[in-house]
């Protein structure tokens, strides 16, 4: 695992240092240069050979004091030293980077992704100085290319300072330990991650939903930025099912958040459904959940998502699927044949397509695996199988000799994450192609082991900016 405090001389940075340079200059044609320093007694060249340079002037030299053999290294002749200085001067005149101002260089380097940016700090003293200021950090947060992150936040209820967050970066195939994430005060059971959304509900008596959009069409922001807070909800919630619809309203920049169920102690209003409109800043009470959800209206038993103006919700252990039209405020039942051998399922959304991910048992081999279906956009009662997880990968998720594994699912763009944190925190990702009806699967590296278990793990995807100095 790589951390933000790790020394920059790791193999990962050495491998990415050249790619960092190639990404920003002339389609990748540039050679590293470092400052040549010398004094009256010692001299130290840290210079890589450039095309067209031959002889002693292009050979790397090290000072005699750096040798460990105890044998003094002959000093370079005065003529050789002057030749090296002349080559250095001519190289500086040809180097286009030396002609750039610090402001221009900041704007170029600030657009690098995180790991190439960290590697670029080792190129030369000037690059390190330019990229190590608070102003550059703010510029990188604004201009840096947003990277898709899978964030796993492990919570320790008894000792809060033992809670940790880990982010997986696909570019480096590495888990990174994040600085402590700042969540608003909330009930522990209400903190949850959904597709493009993280929510928390304040303590008893407040009933305010606090949320953060983690996938936006605009420039990404830091996770430490201000959370949004809604007015009081009409009904108290604890573990509701939540869905979000983005790019709503006349301007196309608004969003709606749908909250269903989740009322503790099965109060009379435990079936209530509300929707928050960011443009009006108010809650609206919609038609309550259908009777099928009586007695099991929390996210422990339900799955839900918003797709094409409809809020789809289902009972994960049965095959009862309903859709609420957010414009007409009417429910309709989705009647489609249940897949053979389905044990439980979740409803997710990729773009404007509704998908179903579930655990199925094969009739012939009596073995289980994860399968993915997509729902027909023109006819929500028909769906097509896209693919299934290879048995070899599924066995790493299973791990238990008794009963079926309890899996959770999350989607980010076309990436599906399947995880089971009761089995050494295993995460498997699948790349889904809706057009070709195919899937490609791989297992992610294991989360770091800190020597203790977490009481709960909140998982969400985000395009947040992360500073290399964090």
Buried (B, 14 or more C-beta within 10 A) or exposed (E): EBEBEBEBEEEBBEEBBBBBBBBBEEEEEBEBBBEBEBEEEEBBBBBEEBEEEEEBBBEEBEBEEEEEEEEEEEEBEEEBBEBBEEBBEEBEEEBEBEEBEEEEBBBBBBBBBBBBBBBBBBBBEBBEEBBEEEEBBEBBBEBBBBBBBBBBBBBBEEEEEBBBBBBBBEBBEBBBBBEEBEBBEBBEBBBBBBBBBBBBBBEEEBBBBBBBBBBBEEEBBEBEEEBBEBEEBEBBBBBBBBBBBBEBEEEEBBBBBBBBBBBBEEEEEBBBBBBBBBEEEEBBBBBBBBEBBEEBBBBEBBBBBBBBBBBBBBBBEBBBBBBBBBEEEEBEEBEBEEBEBBBBBBBBBBEEBBBBBBBBBBEEEEEBBBBBBBBEEEEBEEBEEBBBBBEEBBEBBBEEEEEEBEBBBBBBBBBBBBBBBBBEBBBBBBEBEBEEBEBEBEBBEEBBEEEEEBEBBBBBBBBBBBBBBB
